[in-house]
Amino acid sequence: MAKVLVIDDDPSLLRAMRLGLRSGGHEVVTAANGEQGLSETAVSAPDVVILDLGLPDIDGIEVCRRIRQWSDVPIVVLSATETEARKVAALDAGADDYVTKPFGMAELEARIRVALRRHKPDSGEAQPSTLSVGELRLDLVHHDAQLGGATVELTAKEFDVLAYLARYAGRTCTHEMILTSVWGPGYGREAQYLHAYMHRLRQKLHDPSGLLIRTVPGVGYVLTAEGG
């Protein structure tokens, strides 16, 4: 059976999920908010995550998106809302499935089985929760960026752009690759977004001359260790 991480702020639902899933043979880990959920995902290495969207500290869609920065663990989202927009947003953020409250335990277990079947483990090691390039270090779990040991204050999108470049450090990332990954398929041609974010990133990273984030004219950008 699977190790299941349940992230929800409702104590009664957590108790019910713990009892119900354990009776089905699963190992259950719980978290009461988004920050705990992110940490447990990294530390406990669950086989599947059950994620409530209505968390008290971080919106569940943002938690889903952050998990996807470093892990491909199956995510089944729970929510009391049935709005199409929230469902689409959760799926776009990387969720594998969506269950609307209230739900039956049999339905949830079926969704877990489907999510696990769809999951294709990689051929090697788990993806890292941190990225390091020269003196730059990114904590993908907590969205923390440090350069030479000093914290760099970044917005969520700035962090995502930098994390994408760090993941492919030393390689040229085209404008379309970055835009599609960070903003979505509909933004692949919106280069003006990227130019503005790169300008701000260079300012915050004390890289005005582009030694760390190097421009490849007409093509894209490359993150280099030499500038860090």
C-alpha positions, 0 to 999 in steps of 0.5 A: 500500500501507499504512504499518503500525506494529507494536507488539510487544516480541518482536524476532524477531517484529518482524523477521519482520513487517518482512520479511513486510509489506515484501515485500507492499509495505507501509511498516513502522514498529516500536515495542518497547513501549507508550510508543514505540507511542503516540509513533509513532502520533502522529508517524508517522501510520500507516494501520494499527496492529498491536498486541500485548497483552502489552507490557512497560510498558503493557497493550496494551488500555490502549495501544489505549484511549489511541490511541482518545482522539485517533485513529481509525486501524485497530487489529489486535490480536495476542495469544497468549491465546485467552480470550474476555474479553481479546478482548472487552476489546480490541474494547471498547477500540477495536480493529478486529480480533483475531488470535491467535498464531501466525498466518500472514502471509497471514491478517494481510495479509487482516485489514489489508485488511479493517481499512483497508476499514472505516476511513472517513477524516474529511472534514477534518484529523487529530484533535489529540493535545493539547487546550487549554482556557484554562490547561488542557492535555491531552496525549492521547498520554501522558495528561499534564495541566497547568494553568497549566504545572503538572502535575496528577496524575490517575488514568486514569479522571479523565484520561478524564473531563477529556479528554471534557469538554475535547473538548466544552469550552463545551458541556453534557455530560450524565451519560449521555454522559460515563458511556457514553463513559468507562465504557461503555454499561452505566454510563449511569445510574450517576451516583454514579460521576461525582459522585465523580470530579468532586469529585476532579477539582475538588480536583486542579484547584483548582476547589472552587467549580466555575468550571472544571468547572461543574455544570448541575443535573440535567443534567451538566457543562460545562468552561469556559475562564474558570475555567482 
